[in-house]
Amino acid sequence: MRAIQATDAQWRIFEQILEEREHQDLLWGPTSHDLPFWMTILLEELGEAAEAALAEVTLEGEGSHHNLLICRAELIQVAAVAMAAIEDIDSK
């Protein structure tokens, strides 16, 4: 197996995704869902990221940095939910 080469920034993002996965498990416990339900959760999180991105564009500098941070946080949640879904699929 080839060693994974990643930048420090990529490792920090990955750590944040893992922290969010841990947070999800603390909130909801280990979860098992069917695939359509996972897609619903994933789309809900993606919708929140899109909403923040659209707010950033329409505000044109009025609090946009705040919306970028919200969008970023939502994208971390998207990645963590995707990871949870993959974990669930792999466990079956």
JONORNOR-V139522 format. One record per residue. N is the residue number from 1. RES is the residue in one small letter. PSI is psi in degrees with one decimal (999 if undefined). Layout:
BEGIN
n:N res:RES psi:PSI
n:N res:RES psi:PSI
END
This chain:
BEGIN
n:1 res:m psi:136.6
n:2 res:r psi:137.7
n:3 res:a psi:139.3
n:4 res:i psi:127.2
n:5 res:q psi:121.1
n:6 res:a psi:152.5
n:7 res:t psi:164.8
n:8 res:d psi:-39.1
n:9 res:a psi:-40.8
n:10 res:q psi:-40.5
n:11 res:w psi:-38.9
n:12 res:r psi:-41.1
n:13 res:i psi:-45.2
n:14 res:f psi:-41.3
n:15 res:e psi:-39.4
n:16 res:q psi:-37.0
n:17 res:i psi:-44.0
n:18 res:l psi:-38.3
n:19 res:e psi:-40.8
n:20 res:e psi:-38.9
n:21 res:r psi:-44.1
n:22 res:e psi:-42.8
n:23 res:h psi:-43.3
n:24 res:q psi:-43.9
n:25 res:d psi:-35.6
n:26 res:l psi:-38.0
n:27 res:l psi:-47.6
n:28 res:w psi:-12.3
n:29 res:g psi:174.3
n:30 res:p psi:133.6
n:31 res:t psi:147.5
n:32 res:s psi:122.7
n:33 res:h psi:164.1
n:34 res:d psi:162.6
n:35 res:l psi:-42.1
n:36 res:p psi:-36.3
n:37 res:f psi:-42.1
n:38 res:w psi:-41.5
n:39 res:m psi:-35.1
n:40 res:t psi:-45.9
n:41 res:i psi:-44.9
n:42 res:l psi:-43.6
n:43 res:l psi:-34.2
n:44 res:e psi:-45.3
n:45 res:e psi:-41.7
n:46 res:l psi:-37.9
n:47 res:g psi:-39.4
n:48 res:e psi:-38.0
n:49 res:a psi:-42.5
n:50 res:a psi:-39.3
n:51 res:e psi:-43.9
n:52 res:a psi:-38.6
n:53 res:a psi:-42.3
n:54 res:l psi:-38.0
n:55 res:a psi:-39.1
n:56 res:e psi:-41.6
n:57 res:v psi:-43.0
n:58 res:t psi:-25.7
n:59 res:l psi:-20.8
n:60 res:e psi:59.8
n:61 res:g psi:-16.0
n:62 res:e psi:88.2
n:63 res:g psi:15.2
n:64 res:s psi:-32.9
n:65 res:h psi:-39.9
n:66 res:h psi:-42.7
n:67 res:n psi:-33.9
n:68 res:l psi:-41.0
n:69 res:l psi:-38.6
n:70 res:i psi:-45.5
n:71 res:c psi:-45.0
n:72 res:r psi:-45.5
n:73 res:a psi:-40.5
n:74 res:e psi:-37.5
n:75 res:l psi:-34.3
n:76 res:i psi:-41.7
n:77 res:q psi:-39.3
n:78 res:v psi:-48.8
n:79 res:a psi:-40.0
n:80 res:a psi:-39.4
n:81 res:v psi:-41.5
n:82 res:a psi:-41.5
n:83 res:m psi:-42.8
n:84 res:a psi:-41.5
n:85 res:a psi:-43.4
n:86 res:i psi:-42.9
n:87 res:e psi:-43.9
n:88 res:d psi:-44.7
n:89 res:i psi:-45.5
n:90 res:d psi:-24.6
n:91 res:s psi:-8.8
n:92 res:k psi:999
END
